[in-house]
Amino acid sequence: MSLSGHDISEDRIQVLTKTEKFSKLFSELEHCNEEEQRKKIEEMNGLIDGMNMEEFISIFTKKLFNKIHQMIEKKTLSLESAIVLLKHVGYSKELKLVIFEEFEDSLLNERFVNMIIEEGEKKEKKNEKLLADLCLCYISLEYNSSPEMISICMPYLLKVALKKVENKEVQKEVEMALLILSNYNDQESNKGKYLKAIKEIIKYHQEHHNLTRLAYQSALQFLIYRLPNYSLEEVIVNELHFAREAIRELEESSECIDWKREKGKEDGGIEAKKELILLRWMQTLSFFFRNSRLWNEECSEFIYIIVQVFRAARENERVISDWCICSLRDAAINKAEIVKGLLKGGAIDLFLDEIRRQTLKDITAFDILMSFRKIPSRLKEEEDDEKEKAKRKEVEMELFKKMEDEGYEDIIISFYETFDFLNEKYHDALSLDISDYFVNI
C-alpha cells in the first residue's frame, strides 16, 4: 500500500481496493487547496464507512498519523481539514470497535495533547469550538488517556452532548460525544454534574426525539454503567422508564436489521451500525440485570424481546446472540422476580434448544448451565409474603414439568464430562451434583 499514490496509474482507479483508493486520495491532499482538500476528505470518509475492521486498521498506522502531523506542521494540510478527517476516523473507530495502539506513540498524539493543554490554559480568547474538536479527536483516537487529559476533555465532550440543534452535522457530533462518554467510567464522569446533565439529555429526547438511536442508547448506557447507586437506580427505572424505552428500542432496532443480508456487501456501514446499536443494548442489559435491585411491571417484557433478538441473530450474528444468552444468564442468576419471565418469555425453551446443539460453544454451555444451577436457589430465597411463596411454588412445578418433559436430566448428565473443563476455563464452580440443577419440589 502506497502513501505517495503517484505510482498508481489512472486506468487502474476503477479496480483499486478501498484502502488503495484512500491512500491515493491521501497522497493528493498536499497538492490541493483547502476547498479541494475538503472534497477529497469527504470522499475518503465515504471510503472509511465501507471498510471492514481489517482494512480500517491497515490504513491508520503510526506512519500515517505522523504524516498527518508533518502535513499540519508544514501547512500543506490545514488543521481544520485534518480535524474533519480525524473526527470521522475517531467516530468510525468507535463504531468498528477497534483500538489504535500506534496512535499513542505518534507525533500527532503529542501535538493534540500539547494543543489541548495550551488552549485549555488560556484565560482570554479561548477557542471553545477548537478545544471541543480537538478533544473529540483525541479521546476517540487514544485508547489509554491519562486522568489529566480525561479531566480536561470530558467537560468539552459534555458541552457537545448538550447541543440541541437538530441538523445532521450537530447530531453526529452529539452522537460521537455521547458514545465516547458512555465508554468511560472514571472519576471525572461520575461526578453529579454529569449524571444530572445526561439525565436531562434523556428526558429532553423522550419529549422532542432529537437524538439518533446510537446517541440515545449511549446516554442511557452512561447512567446504567454507574450502577449500583440506589438514588440513580430510582431515576433510571421509575423516572426515565428504562425498561419501556429499552424494549421499544430493541424491537425497532431488530426490525431494521437485514439479518439475512450477504456478508461483505457494501452498505456504507449502515447495517454494521444498526448491529452495533443492538449489541450495545445487549451489553447494557447484561450490566443492568447484574447491578439493578429494582424490578417493575415495565421490566416484564425484557425476556421475550431478548429471546426474539436471539432467534433473529442466531444464524448470522453470533456475537449478538451470545450476548443475548449472557444477559439472560445474568437475569436468571440475580433476580428471583424474573424466573417466571424466563418461562413465559421463552428463555427456558431457548436454553433447552441451545444446549442440544452440536455446535454449542463452551461459553454458551457454561452460561446456560450456570443459569439452571442458580434458578432453584433464587426460587427458594426467603420471602415473607405467603402469596409470593405460593407463586414461586407454582413456577417451580411448571419448570420441573417442562424440564422433565424435555429430558432435562439426560441433558445435564451428558454434560458431566465437560464440567471440569468449563470450570477450569471460566473460573466458576459448576457442581457435579444433578440436584443442583434440577428443580426439586
Helices and strands as residue ranges (DSSP letters): G 10-15, H 18-28, G 29-31, H 34-50, H 53-59, H 62-73, H 79-96, G 101-105, H 107-120, H 128-141, H 147-161, H 168-182, H 192-208, H 213-224, H 230-234, I 235-239, H 242-256, H 270-291, G 297-301, H 302-313, H 318-334, G 336-338, H 339-344, H 347-355, H 362-379, H 386-405, H 408-414, H 416-426, G 434-436
